[in-house]
């Protein structure tokens, strides 16, 4: 009999992953598409339609190179970043693409001031609707659906506008009073369902574009942070998922309402709370550096391997160069949206690869700061699993293990996709609960233990980096 598989669409900020997994959680095949970014003066955006075209093309490419006579797709699922707003008309055509700039920030602050308990991702989508109504009333009148990144893919797959609590309202209903006060019609927003709920069935049109059979069930899925925790099997007390993606995000799940001063991200799914800290753009710093380098046109995977090999053999400290990865400001452990990225200590002897090492170390120092903030909010850390594309970089994971002096586990770099697949497996009845599915579908690939000598060196470099950062900030 053919092996049963689940196809997952993981829509991130930097790229989209199309992953095929079996019911043991093993990745059978993976295709990745980098998202194009467009800029004009102070505005920047991505194309939602390009997301879909990229996803369909990558799916066909993935399925064509696999032996599909020996395996059968039985369900689909989605994972993705939150905060991105995609706006469609009444025939499902995109009329406003997801923007990356902060043009809606005044509306966001206005909503948060008026409704301080409103979840950030809910407030973000509502603030974008408010901005559109104020700045282009005619266009606003044409909007029939407002949705998040992964939910746009689910809409293209099923024709239904559905979201999950962590991506949107932080519960199984949108706050009615908030919508009334803002004069926003509830039917503009996607219907909240649990991550293992049914978003709908694959339409004939979507099936033909993907090369699949129509009628396959599609799971609602979840925010990529929730999917990462589930896909790494870290949902118990004291377990932390450290995601190396566009950002460097540390998350853990707690039972009780977070104490004052603790950053709460969203619910899991509705009864528990995900708290965490975010090293904003820490992972994106590596992509940014390579985009500016003479090697920008080379194969990105090969380039990362080449630079990783250099870092693996290099002495810590990047020859005296250091980097502060604040490409879009700082969130954790201190909120400073005016912070900006910079190099320090460059000389005529500094090489291109040493600059890359400085970027990697600087990103790691920023991640370590946020990780230490999170670990100070819980009684003890029992386990740390590294997720995201960066989990495939052995030098990076080893550097972080040395820096935070903790053993770090990795799976295979597709934890977010595995989490979404786990939700789909529960949806179609292959496992009765998320916990049972994790037992069968999650395996640790490797554990990186800290090196005592290198840990001491990196702790000293980390201290120096923080001292100089504060001097830069004081002189700003």
DAURMO-V965362 format. One record per run of one state. SS is the DSSP state (hx for helix, st for strand, lp for the rest). FROM is the first residue (numbers start at 1). LEN is the number of residues. If there is no record, write none. Layout:
ss:SS from:FROM len:LEN
ss:SS from:FROM len:LEN
This chain:
ss:lp from:1 len:2
ss:st from:3 len:9
ss:lp from:12 len:3
ss:st from:15 len:8
ss:lp from:23 len:4
ss:st from:27 len:8
ss:lp from:35 len:3
ss:st from:38 len:3
ss:lp from:41 len:2
ss:st from:43 len:3
ss:lp from:46 len:2
ss:hx from:48 len:17
ss:lp from:65 len:6
ss:st from:71 len:10
ss:lp from:81 len:5
ss:st from:86 len:3
ss:lp from:89 len:5
ss:st from:94 len:3
ss:lp from:97 len:2
ss:st from:99 len:1
ss:lp from:100 len:5
ss:hx from:105 len:10
ss:lp from:115 len:5
ss:hx from:120 len:16
ss:lp from:136 len:1
ss:hx from:137 len:6
ss:lp from:143 len:2
ss:st from:145 len:3
ss:lp from:148 len:1
ss:hx from:149 len:10
ss:lp from:159 len:3
ss:st from:162 len:2
ss:lp from:164 len:12
ss:hx from:176 len:7
ss:lp from:183 len:3
ss:hx from:186 len:3
ss:st from:189 len:1
ss:lp from:190 len:1
ss:st from:191 len:2
ss:lp from:193 len:5
ss:st from:198 len:4
ss:lp from:202 len:2
ss:hx from:204 len:7
ss:lp from:211 len:6
ss:st from:217 len:3
ss:lp from:220 len:2
ss:st from:222 len:2
ss:hx from:224 len:9
ss:lp from:233 len:6
ss:st from:239 len:6
ss:lp from:245 len:3
ss:st from:248 len:7
ss:lp from:255 len:9
ss:st from:264 len:5
ss:lp from:269 len:3
ss:st from:272 len:8
ss:lp from:280 len:4
ss:hx from:284 len:9
ss:lp from:293 len:7
ss:hx from:300 len:14
ss:lp from:314 len:4
ss:hx from:318 len:3
ss:lp from:321 len:1
ss:st from:322 len:3
ss:lp from:325 len:5
ss:st from:330 len:1
ss:lp from:331 len:5
ss:st from:336 len:1
ss:lp from:337 len:5
ss:st from:342 len:3
ss:lp from:345 len:7
ss:hx from:352 len:24
ss:lp from:376 len:7
ss:st from:383 len:5
ss:lp from:388 len:1
ss:hx from:389 len:4
ss:lp from:393 len:1
ss:hx from:394 len:11
ss:lp from:405 len:3
ss:st from:408 len:3
ss:lp from:411 len:4
ss:hx from:415 len:13
ss:lp from:428 len:6
ss:hx from:434 len:8
ss:lp from:442 len:4
ss:st from:446 len:3
ss:lp from:449 len:3
ss:hx from:452 len:23
ss:lp from:475 len:2
